[in-house]
Amino acid sequence: MSDTLRAEVTSSARRLVHFACRALLILLVGVTAASAQTASMPADPDNYPNRTIRYIVPYPPGGFNDTLARIVSQKLGEAWGVPVVVENRPGGGTLLGTEGVAKAAPDGYTLLGVAFPFGANPSIYKNLPYDTVKDFTPLILAGQTQNLLVVKPSLPINSVKELIDYARKNPGKVSYGSTGIGSSNHLSMELFKSMTGIDIVHVPYKGSAPMVNDLLGGHIDTAFDNTPNVLPQVKADKLRALGVSSKTRAALAGNVPTVSEAGVPGYEVTVWFGIVGPAGMRPEIVQKLNAEMNTIFKMDDVKRRFVDQGVEPVGGAPSQFADHIRSEIQKWAKVVKDASIQPE
């Protein structure tokens, strides 16, 4: 083969390789774009669900937020025949896991467990990485409970009115514990302070157990905490219960008056738990999830597990939960502002 012919063959081969690479690149780009478009499309409600659902819990394992996720994931999986995987993503005062769901595809395959701080955080954190109302689809209000106002036994106090009088006579000397800035027991006491005009000192803890231990040890004077967390100590006469934060008396502590009837008319704090998804979910999928979850919360074994932890199953329509979230945001905005509460 002459040098000229060899050069022409080599040149032709190079052109063929070049055209083949361009064609392959165009094909890959088209497939990638189609895949991305498919992934971003809302799920087909007729075929939903047909793959794994993720349930994000922005709290560590343990506690009712985690328990709720395990119950719902098990029951949904049994009803629909698809895996429902619970992922605990604590951190940043629930912001880490919550932000992740806000940015997830609104296809019904990513759920988020939310609770009391979900309604308080918009007022505490000035630069939230999401909009609590606009970036989520409310699915259902799962359950609610109350906080119990308790004092250490050595304190000469037997009622809500006596606590108020004692604090007024000793401004800045009474201490109260909480499980952290923006927690339900923290804001329960801040609302109590604002409605009674008392001056007591906040001592935050990293969890209920260390707070209750210091209360039992006499290192702090009083606290609000979820009823199941302190009721055993009340029954053992290690702590004294003065009132419950809810509008009605607690089933687990029927002999304890509400804070409202015991001396602070109109006082009410409900500790709640719910489930949301990303904004933009198809209404058919929202209704399918809501209907199945309502069925779950009416099951006898589920109701028993709720009651064992002092939680009342609620349920209801997505619109009712949306109204509840908006009312919580409005309620706690005033308390946070009046108390000048800042994030940790």
C-alpha positions, 0 to 999 in steps of 0.5 A, a space after each residue: 500500500 502506497 503512503 498516499 493510500 495509507 494516509 487516506 485510510 487512516 484519515 477516513 478511520 479517524 473521521 469514522 471514530 469521530 462521528 461514532 463518538 459524537 453519535 454516542 455522546 448525543 445518545 448518552 445526553 438524550 438518555 440522561 435528559 430523559 431519565 432526569 425528566 422522568 425522575 422529576 415528573 410527579 408519580 403516576 397515582 394509578 401505579 403509586 406506590 411501586 418502589 421504596 418509600 423513605 420516611 425521614 425522621 429528623 431526630 435520633 432513634 428513640 422517642 415518639 417521633 421515631 416510634 411513629 415512623 416505625 409504626 407507619 412504615 410497618 403498616 404502610 409496607 404491609 398494606 401496599 407491599 413495598 418497602 418503607 424505610 425509616 431514615 433518622 437524620 438528626 442535626 441542626 435542631 431538626 433542620 438537616 433532615 427537614 431541609 433534605 425533604 423540602 428539596 426532594 422530588 414531590 413524588 410521594 416516595 419521601 415523607 417527613 415526620 414533624 412535631 412541635 418544633 416544626 411550628 416554632 422554628 420559623 420564629 426562632 431561626 431567622 434564616 431557615 433553609 426552607 419555608 415551613 408553609 410553602 415547601 411542604 405538603 401536609 399529609 396528616 396530624 398523627 397524634 398529640 399529647 401534653 406536658 406536665 408541670 412538675 416541681 421538686 418535692 422540697 419546694 413548698 408548692 402544691 398548686 399552680 397558684 402557689 408556684 406563681 406566688 412563690 416566683 413573684 416573691 422570689 424573682 430570678 431565683 426559681 429555675 426551670 429546666 427544658 430539653 433545649 431551645 424551642 422544645 415544647 417544654 421550653 416554650 410551654 414555660 415561656 408561655 406560662 411566664 408571659 401569661 403570669 408575669 413571673 421571672 424564672 431562670 431557664 436551664 436547658 438540657 440535652 434531653 429529658 433524662 438529664 433534666 429529670 435527673 437534676 429535678 429529682 436531685 434538686 438542682 432545678 426547681 420546676 419544669 414542663 415535660 411530656 407526661 409519660 416522661 415524669 408521671 412515674 416519678 409523680 406516682 412515686 412521690 419523687 416529683 409533685 404535679 401541679 397541672 397539665 398543659 392541654 385544654 383537657 385533663 390527661 387520661 394518664 393523670 386524670 387527678 391533675 388539673 389543667 394549668 388553665 383551670 388551676 390558675 392561668 385561664 386560657 393557657 394551652 399547649 399541645 405537643 403534636 406529631 405529624 407527617 408531611 411531604 415535599 411541596 407539589 405532590 399530586 392530590 391523588 397521592 396525598 389523598 391515598 397516603 392520608 386515607 391509609 394513615 387514617 386507617 392505620 391510626 384507627 387500628 387497635 394495636 396502633 392505638 394501644 402503642 400510642 396510649 402506652 406512650 401517652 399519645 392520643 391518635 388524631 388523624 383527619 384531613 390534610 387541610 386540617 393539618 395545614 390549618 394546625 401548622 399555620 396556627 402553631 406558627 402564629 402562636 409561637 411567633 409572639 411567644 418567641 418574640 416576647 421572650 427574645 428567644 435565640 437559637 443555641 
